[in-house]
Amino acid sequence: MSSPARSPAIAVVLSAAGALLTGCGGYGPVSPAAYDLAKGVYSVTSRESAEHLDVLASKIDEAAGAGQLTGDEQLWLRDMVATARNGDWAAARDAARTMMEDQIDDANRH
């Protein structure tokens, strides 16, 4: 079990790993719910609003509980929220933008 002092460091490492995995445009097609939540992440992180970030996290949990998100979508969106909570608002915003852009890129390939 990690000590409380290590928990933030572990979260940062996990967030960075998630960013590396998805930062290269590897989201592919996502559900309409995931797309809408990514728009929310983009908006909240642009304003750097911790209060709205908590509301958004709840919306992600609700959508996940309702079966509107795949496991990957849940992971990606929660990683964006965790990244913002760790103070890297720009990285979280960039990840959300990449997810949305990947939808346009994917549509243009077909």
C-alpha positions as CSV (number, residue, x, y, z in Angstrom):
1,M,0.0,0.0,0.0
2,S,1.4,3.4,-0.9
3,S,1.8,6.2,1.6
4,P,-0.3,9.3,1.3
5,A,2.8,11.2,0.1
6,R,3.2,8.8,-2.8
7,S,-0.4,8.8,-4.0
8,P,-0.3,12.1,-5.9
9,A,3.0,11.0,-7.5
10,I,1.4,7.7,-8.6
11,A,-1.6,9.5,-10.0
12,V,0.7,11.8,-12.0
13,V,2.6,8.8,-13.4
14,L,-0.6,7.0,-14.3
15,S,-2.0,10.2,-15.9
16,A,1.2,10.7,-17.9
17,A,1.1,7.0,-19.1
18,G,-2.5,7.5,-20.2
19,A,-1.6,10.7,-22.0
20,L,1.2,8.9,-23.8
21,L,-1.1,6.0,-24.8
22,T,-3.8,8.3,-26.2
23,G,-1.9,11.4,-27.1
24,C,-1.0,10.2,-30.5
25,G,-4.6,10.3,-31.8
26,G,-5.4,6.7,-30.8
27,Y,-9.0,7.2,-29.6
28,G,-10.8,6.1,-32.7
29,P,-14.6,6.2,-32.8
30,V,-16.3,7.0,-29.5
31,S,-20.0,7.0,-28.5
32,P,-22.1,10.2,-28.6
33,A,-22.0,10.3,-24.8
34,A,-18.2,10.1,-24.7
35,Y,-18.0,12.9,-27.3
36,D,-20.4,15.1,-25.3
37,L,-18.4,14.5,-22.2
38,A,-15.1,15.3,-24.0
39,K,-16.7,18.6,-25.0
40,G,-17.4,19.1,-21.3
41,V,-13.8,18.3,-20.3
42,Y,-12.6,20.7,-22.9
43,S,-14.9,23.5,-21.6
44,V,-14.1,22.9,-18.0
45,T,-10.4,22.7,-18.5
46,S,-10.3,25.8,-20.6
47,R,-11.8,27.6,-17.6
48,E,-9.7,25.7,-15.1
49,S,-12.8,25.3,-12.9
50,A,-12.3,22.7,-10.2
51,E,-15.9,23.1,-9.1
52,H,-17.2,22.2,-12.6
53,L,-14.6,19.4,-12.8
54,D,-16.4,17.7,-9.9
55,V,-19.7,18.0,-11.6
56,L,-18.2,16.6,-14.8
57,A,-16.7,13.7,-13.0
58,S,-20.2,12.9,-11.6
59,K,-21.6,13.0,-15.2
60,I,-18.9,10.6,-16.3
61,D,-19.9,8.3,-13.5
62,E,-23.6,8.5,-14.3
63,A,-23.0,7.8,-18.0
64,A,-20.7,4.9,-17.1
65,G,-23.4,3.5,-14.8
66,A,-26.0,3.8,-17.4
67,G,-23.9,1.8,-19.9
68,Q,-23.4,4.8,-22.2
69,L,-19.6,4.5,-22.2
70,T,-17.3,1.7,-23.1
71,G,-14.6,0.7,-20.7
72,D,-12.0,2.6,-22.7
73,E,-14.1,5.7,-22.9
74,Q,-14.5,5.7,-19.1
75,L,-10.8,5.2,-18.6
76,W,-9.9,8.0,-21.1
77,L,-12.4,10.5,-19.7
78,R,-11.5,9.7,-16.1
79,D,-7.8,10.1,-16.9
80,M,-8.5,13.6,-18.4
81,V,-10.3,14.5,-15.1
82,A,-7.4,13.1,-13.0
83,T,-4.9,15.0,-15.1
84,A,-6.8,18.3,-14.6
85,R,-7.1,17.6,-10.8
86,N,-3.4,17.1,-10.7
87,G,-3.0,20.6,-12.1
88,D,-2.2,19.9,-15.7
89,W,-5.2,21.6,-17.2
90,A,-3.6,22.1,-20.6
91,A,-2.8,18.4,-21.0
92,A,-6.4,17.4,-20.0
93,R,-7.8,20.0,-22.5
94,D,-5.5,18.7,-25.2
95,A,-6.6,15.1,-24.6
96,A,-10.2,16.1,-24.9
97,R,-9.5,18.1,-28.0
98,T,-7.7,15.1,-29.5
99,M,-10.6,12.8,-28.7
100,M,-13.0,15.2,-30.5
101,E,-10.6,15.7,-33.5
102,D,-10.2,12.0,-33.8
103,Q,-13.9,11.8,-34.5
104,I,-13.6,14.2,-37.4
105,D,-10.5,12.5,-38.7
106,D,-12.2,9.1,-38.5
107,A,-15.3,10.4,-40.4
108,N,-13.1,11.9,-43.1
109,R,-11.4,8.5,-43.7
110,H,-14.7,6.8,-44.6
